[in-house]
Amino acid sequence: MAESSRTIPIEPATPVPTLSFGVVGIGRMGQRHALNLLRLIPNAKLVCACSPAKADLEWAEKELVPYGVQVYAAFEDMIQHPGLQAVIVSSLTTLHYYHTVESLKRGVHVLCEKPVCETEDELKQLIELTEANPEIRLMVGFTRRFDASYAAALDQVRSGAIGRPVTLRFQSCEKYDDSPFIHSYLSRCGGIFLDSVVHDIDLSLMYLGDLALPSRCIAFGSASLHRHLRSPSDHASHRGDADNAVGMVQFHSGAIAWYYNSRTAAAGYDNASEIFGERGKLSVNLVARRDRLEIADGKGLSCQSVESWYERYREAFVVETRHFVEAVLQGREVAVPIRSVLTGLRIALALQESLGRGGAVVRFDERGERIVDEESAAKL
């Protein structure tokens, strides 16, 4: 008896939601973001990118255009790209605020490299803009929050494994680079605390709670190899900068955060953290090694170091962008609260000022507002 034939109904596939992205600025970091969007971010489609730099446009012609990405020389043209829903802002630091504001005003979601702006007033305006438009997402790229090791440490803190955190120590040391690019970059980056330590400041807020508020800040530093940052008095320059600096913050809760940052490391990128609690301690990356390989030879035991901050956080950049995409598509809040970003900016500015004033103490009231004394008022 012949087997009866039957038709199996095939339901139409459910469309997978995607977010149409543009990348603002395709220099060294923007290029990485663009390639991540093309290759590694589900539910994201890179549709456009922009840069005024000839070298960036030539790179994009080879790496992006073959995949259907429209490339623009001007942001003002790119932001009008049909169907654009979100942007990653990785342009010059001085343009972050402008690119972010103009994108938000058009209803475009923004993931912006830090710093999203350089002043408190600008950040307060961004907060007002996002609170008036709660359907639009703005996230500042504090990538270390998305690193697997730091995330695991946060889980331990939240579980109460070490009790209440009382002291936090962060160390970030970048390999010495005397190239013309770095020389120029350090002269315009805003200072070591605003440019680099701010990442560790953000981590301390994550572990202490994003509502933690500073009580007082103090910083010291020196310009040992990047001597163009040194003033005639052998203190920091008029910008208050250094290539090796230490900052300390006491919070109103009583907790203390200690930050050391160097731009003159001899071997690779050394980024270590310790969280001391009432009943224990958490440590992350105390030995800055690339992998688990150890070499035993006539010189003794050795291991390979991580060469750069991007190598250390390569995977975290991908996780960060995936989180942002999911937050937008699912209507969830992003993992980096914008008001925590404001607190972090205030701390970074205070440490930078203290550095420039030779270790003057900068104080805050219980609302987290700056207490301005006569000397600091004269400097502002």
Secondary structure, DSSP 8 states (H G I E B T S, - for coil): ------------------EEEEEE--SHHHHHHHHHHHHT-TTEEEEEEE-S-HHHHHHHHHHTGGGT-EEES-HHHHTT-TT--EEEE-S-GGGHHHHHHHHHHTT-EEEEES-S-SSHHHHHHHHHHHHH-TTS-EEEE-GGGGSHHHHHHHHHHHHTTT-SEEEEEEEEEEE----HHHHHHHHHS--HIIIIIHHHHHHHHHHH-TT--EEEEEEEEE-SS-GGGB-TTSSB-TT---SEEEEEEEETTS-EEEEEEEEEESSS-EEEEEEEESS-EEEE-SS-BSSS--EEETTEEE--B---HHHHHHHHHHHHHHHHHHHHHHT---SS-HHHHHHHHHHHHHHHHHHHTTS--EEE-TTS-EE--HHHHHH-
